[in-house]
Amino acid sequence: MTSTVTLAQRARNAHLTPPRYQICLIHPFDPRGEKVGGLETYIRDFITFHPTDTDLLFIGVDSVGDLKLGEIHKLTFRGRTFDFLPILRYSDSQAREAARSIAASLTGQFFVALLRNFGLVSKHIRSRRCSIDLRRVEFSWLPAVLRLPFIQMLHGEGVPKLQMDSLLRRYSFVHNAGERFAMATSAKFLCVNPYITERLQKEYPRQRDKIDTLWTWVNTEIFRPQPLPRDTAPFRIVFAGRLDEFKDPPLMFQTIDRLRQVMPEKVEFHYIGTSDPHRFSEFAAIEAITVRHGFKDAVGMAATLASAHAGILTSEFEGMPRFVLETLAVGRPVVSTHLPQLEAVIRDGESGYLVPRSDSRADMVERLVHRFINVRDAIAQGDMDSSRIAASIRTFTPSTQLARVFRYHQEIQNTRGLMANPLAY
């Protein structure tokens, strides 16, 4: 009798309790770890800002080594709870080492782990009736096999002609094949800037309607404008992120070195990240004036950025670099080599400078140095205002950008009847 009443109560509760949205994130990452970058920040913010009527299942990697693989663990991150299913153990120190083959890479090993755990993964995703959120096109086969809708995000180009790390360059065909498959099978295909969107719409005209731009954002609850230090001695320049080859660290280091030579006051270079700069010979010239901060969480990152005078970016290509948005958000100008998408946030003389590219490397160094001197002078004279700099990213926030992703998932689940009853599992 008791069990009958209990079942009846559950039935009534199920009728009264509104269904909940279910989203599955799949990425070779552990949000508890020290890995930093645009992809990693996306996932951490996805957890932080997910709606209260939405449950998250994250299939990822145990980088700490304290979780049993193949089991669901309820984790809390920044006060938000989610279900974590680790299927691979891969430490942060392993991830920092450049892989020499796909099989040895984190992405390759995670791909194999998905195959090995296909039955387990599919059981959890199917039982929750999830829509799936993917950061890498290489994993688009999984939702396609499960016949579940997914949203694909393209963070980088993967174009062989551009300067990329050797492994990505050698195996770019893998990325390109994944891109074509994801384009054909995804419910929505999002790009981090309109220039990638335009390329894909031209390349895949039949899929044009599903391709859209989702700008990167910055968590303005953490990255808030701080007054600029009027004292410019020492003049502190900061960069945060991985030292990938396409970011052109040699040009960055050469610029800092030249600035040190021509600026009478002391210059400091602050690096936030876990890459080893010593693999670039140009770093030796500025090692003595470099402060290596290593990994920083968002709060630590904001504080370190605010202690600097300006940020630097020398990339050959980017999506929408989150480091730039975070630096601007705390009210610090950025001097960057020209990237079209940065025209939306960097206005010459107001929030930094975009430096036109040159075929001459020496000329590029001199152009960057000249603009840093302009920034130094403007700060010293009180002509730059941190609040005005921060205002340049006012539309690049979770409430304007990330909220769109959640809305897409809700629309997909509503249309396809995927919403799960909260008492179903």
RODO-2510 file (C-alpha; in nm, 4 decimals, decimal comma):
residues 425
     n   res          X          Y          Z
     1     m     0,0000     0,0000     0,0000
     2     t     0,2817     0,2369     0,0935
     3     s     0,4567     0,1823    -0,2372
     4     t     0,1272     0,2491    -0,4215
     5     v     0,0813     0,5800    -0,2401
     6     t     0,4394     0,6710    -0,3109
     7     l     0,3970     0,6024    -0,6807
     8     a     0,0781     0,8052    -0,6862
     9     q     0,2484     1,0912    -0,5109
    10     r     0,5323     1,0778    -0,7584
    11     a     0,2832     1,0845    -1,0447
    12     r     0,1125     1,3932    -0,9013
    13     n     0,4476     1,5596    -0,8377
    14     a     0,5575     1,4816    -1,1915
    15     h     0,2418     1,6471    -1,3226
    16     l     0,2952     1,9583    -1,1096
    17     t     0,6720     1,9906    -1,1546
    18     p     0,7676     2,1687    -1,4768
    19     p     1,0020     1,9765    -1,7085
    20     r     1,3657     2,0790    -1,7152
    21     y     1,6047     2,1356    -2,0023
    22     q     1,8968     1,8946    -2,0328
    23     i     2,2247     1,9902    -2,2001
    24     c     2,5281     1,7672    -2,2446
    25     l     2,8721     1,9258    -2,2845
    26     i     3,1424     1,7091    -2,4401
    27     h     3,5003     1,8344    -2,4293
    28     p     3,8448     1,7005    -2,3235
    29     f     3,8692     1,9253    -2,0207
    30     d     3,8327     1,9392    -1,6430
    31     p     3,6883     2,2695    -1,5162
    32     r     3,8679     2,2145    -1,1850
    33     g     4,2077     2,2115    -1,3568
    34     e     4,4563     2,4825    -1,4466
    35     k     4,4095     2,4829    -1,8229
    36     v     4,3324     2,8311    -1,9577
    37     g     4,2113     2,9568    -2,2922
    38     g     3,8986     3,0564    -2,4794
    39     l     3,7546     2,7059    -2,4944
    40     e     3,8134     2,6453    -2,1271
    41     t     3,6639     2,9800    -2,0249
    42     y     3,3588     2,9061    -2,2396
    43     i     3,2913     2,5850    -2,0488
    44     r     3,3571     2,7364    -1,7071
    45     d     3,1170     3,0211    -1,7888
    46     f     2,8647     2,7777    -1,9377
    47     i     2,8524     2,6070    -1,5973
    48     t     2,8494     2,9372    -1,4070
    49     f     2,5653     3,1001    -1,6004
    50     h     2,3450     2,8053    -1,6990
    51     p     1,9744     2,8788    -1,6337
    52     t     1,8115     2,7518    -1,3161
    53     d     1,5646     2,5408    -1,5195
    54     t     1,8523     2,3576    -1,6922
    55     d     2,0596     2,0560    -1,5845
    56     l     2,4100     1,9967    -1,7185
    57     l     2,5903     1,6714    -1,7912
    58     f     2,9565     1,7293    -1,8704
    59     i     3,1536     1,4446    -2,0304
    60     g     3,5187     1,5308    -1,9917
    61     v     3,8591     1,4546    -1,8439
    62     d     3,9831     1,4051    -1,4893
    63     s     4,2977     1,6183    -1,4753
    64     v     4,3330     1,5981    -1,0957
    65     g     4,3323     1,2189    -1,0640
    66     d     4,0792     1,1912    -0,7815
    67     l     3,7646     1,0752    -0,9640
    68     k     3,6614     0,7260    -1,0685
    69     l     3,6336     0,7083    -1,4439
    70     g     3,3025     0,6060    -1,5964
    71     e     3,0913     0,7229    -1,3034
    72     i     2,8721     1,0298    -1,2588
    73     h     3,0060     1,2754    -0,9997
    74     k     2,8034     1,5706    -0,8729
    75     l     3,0443     1,8635    -0,8671
    76     t     3,0053     2,2243    -0,7602
    77     f     3,1911     2,4965    -0,9476
    78     r     3,1538     2,8659    -0,8600
    79     g     2,8480     2,7732    -0,6577
    80     r     2,6765     2,5889    -0,9462
    81     t     2,6165     2,2141    -0,9472
    82     f     2,6505     1,9862    -1,2493
    83     d     2,6966     1,6161    -1,3288
    84     f     3,0482     1,5253    -1,4388
    85     l     3,1309     1,2030    -1,6234
    86     p     3,5095     1,1693    -1,6688
    87     i     3,6137     0,9083    -1,9270
    88     l     3,9869     0,9822    -1,9447
    89     r     4,2595     1,0710    -1,6963
    90     y     4,4948     1,3308    -1,8416
    91     s     4,6847     1,5705    -1,6171
    92     d     4,7417     1,9390    -1,6788
    93     s     5,1158     1,8761    -1,6987
    94     q     5,0551     1,6265    -1,9817
    95     a     4,8341     1,8786    -2,1595
    96     r     5,1088     2,1422    -2,1435
    97     e     5,3479     1,9224    -2,3405
    98     a     5,3176     1,9566    -2,7184
    99     a     5,1913     1,6263    -2,8613
   100     r     5,3852     1,4811    -3,1536
   101     s     5,1022     1,2670    -3,2884
   102     i     4,7232     1,2590    -3,2852
   103     a     4,7316     0,9368    -3,0827
   104     a     4,9360     1,1063    -2,8102
   105     s     4,7333     1,4269    -2,8079
   106     l     4,4588     1,5018    -2,5584
   107     t     4,2030     1,5358    -2,8381
   108     g     4,3098     1,2035    -2,9907
   109     q     4,3005     1,0162    -2,6616
   110     f     3,9633     1,1654    -2,5733
   111     f     3,8307     1,0576    -2,9133
   112     v     3,9399     0,7013    -2,8387
   113     a     3,7889     0,7234    -2,4881
   114     l     3,4547     0,8227    -2,6401
   115     l     3,4663     0,5170    -2,8643
   116     r     3,5664     0,2909    -2,5770
   117     n     3,2883     0,4248    -2,3547
   118     f     3,0273     0,4652    -2,6251
   119     g     2,7687     0,2425    -2,4540
   120     l     2,8045     0,4200    -2,1200
   121     v     2,8032     0,7684    -2,2712
   122     s     2,5060     0,7010    -2,4965
   123     k     2,3055     0,5540    -2,2059
   124     h     2,3437     0,8688    -1,9966
   125     i     2,2780     1,1094    -2,2820
   126     r     1,9752     0,9193    -2,4107
   127     s     1,8178     0,8758    -2,0660
   128     r     1,8328     1,2514    -2,0090
   129     r     1,7114     1,3352    -2,3611
   130     c     1,9843     1,5953    -2,3955
   131     s     2,0688     1,8336    -2,6698
   132     i     2,4471     1,8435    -2,7039
   133     d     2,6901     2,1352    -2,7026
   134     l     3,0192     2,0760    -2,8851
   135     r     3,3346     2,2847    -2,8995
   136     r     3,5283     2,0595    -3,1393
   137     v     3,4047     1,9340    -3,4752
   138     e     3,6046     1,6109    -3,4295
   139     f     3,3399     1,4843    -3,1854
   140     s     3,0346     1,5579    -3,4015
   141     w     3,0025     1,1917    -3,4950
   142     l     2,8700     1,1070    -3,1471
   143     p     2,5420     1,3061    -3,1492
   144     a     2,4946     1,2088    -3,5145
   145     v     2,5134     0,8387    -3,4262
   146     l     2,2789     0,8947    -3,1304
   147     r     2,0441     1,0938    -3,3546
   148     l     2,0308     1,3742    -3,1036
   149     p     2,0453     1,7446    -3,1955
   150     f     2,3645     1,9357    -3,1274
   151     i     2,5007     2,2869    -3,1487
   152     q     2,8488     2,3106    -3,2950
   153     m     3,0867     2,5960    -3,2231
   154     l     3,3873     2,6720    -3,4415
   155     h     3,6502     2,8560    -3,2373
   156     g     3,9350     2,8555    -3,4867
   157     e     3,9855     2,8322    -3,8585
   158     g     4,2080     2,5273    -3,8908
   159     v     4,3377     2,6647    -4,2210
   160     p     4,6698     2,5074    -4,3299
   161     k     4,8034     2,8244    -4,4953
   162     l     4,7952     3,0100    -4,1645
   163     q     5,0675     2,9733    -3,9077
   164     m     4,9634     2,6966    -3,6703
   165     d     5,1284     2,4503    -3,4370
   166     s     5,2923     2,1697    -3,6332
   167     l     5,0489     1,8966    -3,5240
   168     l     4,7466     2,1019    -3,6299
   169     r     4,9144     2,1873    -3,9580
   170     r     5,0045     1,8273    -4,0385
   171     y     4,6602     1,6917    -3,9566
   172     s     4,4434     1,9819    -4,0720
   173     f     4,2530     1,7401    -4,2977
   174     v     4,1084     1,5793    -3,9837
   175     h     3,9669     1,9134    -3,8713
   176     n     3,8384     1,9941    -4,2207
   177     a     3,6600     1,6595    -4,2512
   178     g     3,5051     1,7105    -3,9075
   179     e     3,3926     2,0588    -4,0069
   180     r     3,2113     1,9287    -4,3164
   181     f     3,0405     1,6528    -4,1189
   182     a     2,9380     1,8842    -3,8339
   183     m     2,8042     2,1351    -4,0835
   184     a     2,5823     1,8712    -4,2408
   185     t     2,4496     1,7206    -3,9171
   186     s     2,4316     2,0022    -3,6578
   187     a     2,1149     2,1918    -3,5657
   188     k     2,3096     2,5164    -3,5318
   189     f     2,6642     2,6053    -3,6345
   190     l     2,8129     2,9022    -3,4488
   191     c     3,1328     3,0936    -3,5284
   192     v     3,3298     3,3268    -3,3033
   193     n     3,3450     3,6150    -3,5487
   194     p     3,1532     3,7259    -3,8594
   195     y     3,4482     3,6687    -4,0906
   196     i     3,4445     3,2952    -4,0215
   197     t     3,0657     3,3030    -4,0539
   198     e     3,0890     3,4690    -4,3946
   199     r     3,3459     3,2159    -4,5156
   200     l     3,1335     2,9208    -4,4125
   201     q     2,8133     3,0651    -4,5569
   202     k     2,9884     3,0973    -4,8923
   203     e     3,1426     2,7511    -4,8670
   204     y     2,8199     2,5803    -4,7519
   205     p     2,5372     2,7768    -4,9180
   206     r     2,2783     2,5035    -4,8510
   207     q     2,3472     2,5280    -4,4769
   208     r     2,3525     2,9068    -4,4715
   209     d     2,0503     2,9463    -4,2414
   210     k     2,2032     2,7420    -3,9591
   211     i     2,5350     2,9331    -3,9581
   212     d     2,5551     3,2307    -3,7238
   213     t     2,8033     3,4375    -3,5240
   214     l     2,8388     3,4046    -3,1485
   215     w     3,0874     3,6563    -3,0161
   216     t     3,3085     3,5706    -2,7233
   217     w     3,2119     3,7392    -2,3971
   218     v     3,3701     3,8457    -2,0701
   219     n     3,2358     3,7879    -1,7212
   220     t     3,1842     4,1487    -1,6113
   221     e     3,0944     4,0360    -1,2598
   222     i     3,4629     3,9498    -1,2173
   223     f     3,6357     4,1671    -1,4780
   224     r     3,5368     4,5194    -1,3747
   225     p     3,7081     4,8520    -1,4530
   226     q     3,9796     4,9553    -1,2097
   227     p     4,1468     5,2985    -1,2089
   228     l     4,4536     5,3216    -1,4291
   229     p     4,7817     5,3695    -1,2392
   230     r     4,9130     5,7163    -1,3265
   231     d     5,2665     5,6114    -1,2382
   232     t     5,4079     5,4517    -1,5542
   233     a     5,7466     5,3544    -1,4108
   234     p     5,7751     5,0651    -1,4461
   235     f     5,5509     5,0350    -1,7508
   236     r     5,3811     4,6971    -1,7225
   237     i     5,2604     4,5062    -2,0315
   238     v     5,0614     4,1841    -1,9954
   239     f     4,9665     3,8842    -2,2057
   240     a     4,7533     3,5862    -2,0995
   241     g     4,6994     3,2550    -2,2763
   242     r     4,8868     2,9772    -2,4477
   243     l     5,2003     3,0630    -2,6422
   244     d     5,0843     2,8917    -2,9613
   245     e     5,2859     2,9560    -3,2750
   246     f     5,0008     3,1401    -3,4473
   247     k     5,0082     3,3972    -3,1648
   248     d     5,3605     3,4837    -3,2846
   249     p     5,5391     3,4950    -2,9467
   250     p     5,8701     3,5910    -3,1145
   251     l     5,7132     3,9166    -3,2394
   252     m     5,5704     3,9783    -2,8937
   253     f     5,9057     3,9224    -2,7239
   254     q     6,0940     4,1315    -2,9812
   255     t     5,8494     4,4179    -2,9259
   256     i     5,8994     4,4076    -2,5482
   257     d     6,2763     4,3966    -2,5961
   258     r     6,2752     4,6960    -2,8317
   259     l     6,0444     4,8898    -2,5997
   260     r     6,2866     4,8230    -2,3140
   261     q     6,5647     4,9770    -2,5232
   262     v     6,3826     5,2973    -2,6207
   263     m     6,1776     5,3690    -2,3082
   264     p     6,3810     5,5421    -2,0381
   265     e     6,1802     5,4036    -1,7471
   266     k     6,1762     5,0379    -1,6593
   267     v     5,9563     4,8012    -1,8628
   268     e     5,8050     4,4802    -1,7263
   269     f     5,6414     4,1969    -1,9188
   270     h     5,3811     3,9941    -1,7290
   271     y     5,2813     3,6535    -1,8628
   272     i     4,9739     3,4704    -1,7320
   273     g     4,9700     3,1111    -1,8522
   274     t     5,1396     2,7757    -1,8304
   275     s     5,3285     2,7591    -2,1622
   276     d     5,7082     2,7560    -2,1522
   277     p     5,8381     3,0716    -2,3264
   278     h     6,1931     2,9338    -2,3374
   279     r     6,1118     2,7329    -2,6503
   280     f     6,1327     3,0651    -2,8366
   281     s     6,4886     3,1963    -2,8567
   282     e     6,3657     3,5577    -2,8551
   283     f     6,2490     3,5197    -2,4952
   284     a     6,6051     3,5174    -2,3625
   285     a     6,6385     3,8929    -2,4261
   286     i     6,3464     3,9772    -2,1952
   287     e     6,3601     3,6961    -1,9398
   288     a     6,5097     3,9274    -1,6759
   289     i     6,2185     4,1720    -1,7019
   290     t     5,9454     3,9054    -1,7244
   291     v     5,7142     3,8081    -1,4409
   292     r     5,5635     3,4634    -1,5032
   293     h     5,2384     3,4300    -1,3107
   294     g     5,1499     3,0777    -1,4197
   295     f     4,7873     2,9684    -1,3892
   296     k     4,5336     3,2185    -1,2573
   297     d     4,1672     3,1625    -1,1949
   298     a     3,9277     3,4333    -1,3164
   299     v     3,9569     3,6412    -0,9994
   300     g     4,3358     3,6182    -1,0012
   301     m     4,3448     3,6965    -1,3718
   302     a     4,1354     4,0111    -1,3227
   303     a     4,3629     4,1323    -1,0442
   304     t     4,6796     4,0722    -1,2463
   305     l     4,5391     4,2430    -1,5560
   306     a     4,4374     4,5423    -1,3440
   307     s     4,7934     4,5716    -1,2081
   308     a     4,9248     4,6263    -1,5623
   309     h     4,9120     4,9355    -1,7818
   310     a     4,8355     4,7673    -2,1164
   311     g     4,7863     4,4347    -2,2919
   312     i     4,9626     4,3050    -2,6033
   313     l     4,8464     4,0706    -2,8815
   314     t     5,0530     3,9741    -3,1869
   315     s     4,8459     3,6878    -3,3313
   316     e     4,8338     3,5975    -3,6983
   317     f     4,4670     3,5017    -3,6548
   318     e     4,2151     3,4553    -3,3759
   319     g     3,8468     3,3989    -3,3176
   320     m     3,7562     3,6763    -3,0772
   321     p     4,0403     3,6683    -2,8217
   322     r     3,8953     3,6532    -2,4727
   323     f     4,2177     3,7881    -2,3229
   324     v     4,1600     4,1132    -2,5117
   325     l     3,8013     4,1414    -2,3857
   326     e     3,9067     4,0687    -2,0270
   327     t     4,1890     4,3231    -2,0440
   328     l     3,9561     4,5913    -2,1803
   329     a     3,6919     4,4984    -1,9209
   330     v     3,9234     4,5892    -1,6331
   331     g     3,9949     4,9195    -1,8074
   332     r     4,3335     4,8508    -1,9626
   333     p     4,4090     4,9410    -2,3266
   334     v     4,5382     4,6792    -2,5691
   335     v     4,7912     4,7236    -2,8484
   336     s     4,7399     4,4512    -3,1085
   337     t     4,8371     4,3609    -3,4600
   338     h     4,5355     4,4231    -3,6789
   339     l     4,2575     4,1652    -3,6700
   340     p     3,9296     4,2702    -3,8343
   341     q     3,7098     4,1505    -3,5479
   342     l     3,8985     4,3672    -3,2984
   343     e     3,7737     4,6781    -3,4741
   344     a     3,4532     4,6227    -3,2736
   345     v     3,6317     4,6813    -2,9414
   346     i     3,9677     4,8526    -2,9960
   347     r     3,9363     5,2149    -3,1015
   348     d     4,2653     5,3899    -3,1692
   349     g     4,3613     5,6285    -2,8911
   350     e     4,0608     5,5357    -2,6772
   351     s     4,0889     5,1652    -2,5881
   352     g     4,4285     5,0949    -2,7415
   353     y     4,5577     5,0620    -3,0963
   354     l     4,5291     4,8236    -3,3879
   355     v     4,8608     4,8170    -3,5701
   356     p     4,8524     4,7603    -3,9490
   357     r     5,0532     4,4608    -4,0642
   358     s     5,3775     4,4915    -4,2556
   359     d     5,5891     4,2494    -4,4578
   360     s     5,8901     4,3697    -4,2604
   361     r     5,9230     4,2183    -3,9144
   362     a     6,1462     4,5029    -3,7962
   363     d     5,8851     4,7501    -3,9158
   364     m     5,6127     4,5649    -3,7250
   365     v     5,8182     4,5848    -3,4067
   366     e     5,8686     4,9599    -3,4502
   367     r     5,4966     5,0155    -3,5179
   368     l     5,3969     4,8263    -3,2047
   369     v     5,6587     5,0056    -2,9940
   370     h     5,5375     5,3448    -3,1220
   371     r     5,1820     5,2668    -3,0137
   372     f     5,2904     5,1497    -2,6702
   373     i     5,4697     5,4810    -2,6233
   374     n     5,1460     5,6571    -2,7245
   375     v     4,9579     5,4537    -2,4610
   376     r     5,2201     5,5261    -2,1948
   377     d     5,2015     5,8993    -2,2630
   378     a     4,8205     5,9042    -2,2640
   379     i     4,8041     5,7217    -1,9291
   380     a     5,0649     5,9515    -1,7735
   381     q     4,8713     6,2584    -1,8894
   382     g     4,5352     6,1238    -1,7720
   383     d     4,3956     6,1042    -2,1262
   384     m     4,2817     5,7430    -2,0915
   385     d     3,9911     5,6480    -1,8682
   386     s     3,9372     5,2917    -1,7447
   387     s     3,5558     5,3198    -1,7462
   388     r     3,5562     5,4463    -2,1045
   389     i     3,7891     5,1618    -2,2061
   390     a     3,5650     4,9049    -2,0347
   391     a     3,2571     5,0468    -2,2096
   392     s     3,3988     4,9200    -2,5390
   393     i     3,2995     4,5612    -2,4474
   394     r     2,9521     4,6347    -2,3072
   395     t     2,7802     4,4076    -2,5622
   396     f     3,0278     4,1230    -2,5063
   397     t     2,8815     3,9809    -2,1839
   398     p     2,7204     3,6484    -2,0873
   399     s     2,3782     3,8135    -2,0714
   400     t     2,4046     3,9214    -2,4355
   401     q     2,6089     3,6372    -2,5911
   402     l     2,6057     3,3169    -2,3846
   403     a     2,2318     3,3579    -2,3186
   404     r     2,1756     3,3021    -2,6903
   405     v     2,3283     2,9547    -2,6691
   406     f     2,0925     2,8541    -2,3895
   407     r     1,8005     2,9949    -2,5870
   408     y     1,9018     2,7872    -2,8921
   409     h     1,9114     2,4718    -2,6796
   410     q     1,5691     2,5510    -2,5335
   411     e     1,4202     2,6091    -2,8788
   412     i     1,5669     2,2835    -3,0075
   413     q     1,4366     2,0837    -2,7107
   414     n     1,0928     2,2474    -2,7253
   415     t     1,0622     2,1814    -3,0978
   416     r     1,1733     1,8184    -3,0722
   417     g     0,9950     1,7346    -2,7475
   418     l     1,3151     1,6466    -2,5626
   419     m     1,2428     1,8178    -2,2305
   420     a     1,2881     1,5704    -1,9461
   421     n     1,0737     1,5207    -1,6376
   422     p     1,2883     1,6065    -1,3301
   423     l     1,1681     1,2874    -1,1532
   424     a     1,2555     1,0599    -1,4422
   425     y     1,6067     0,9770    -1,3171
***
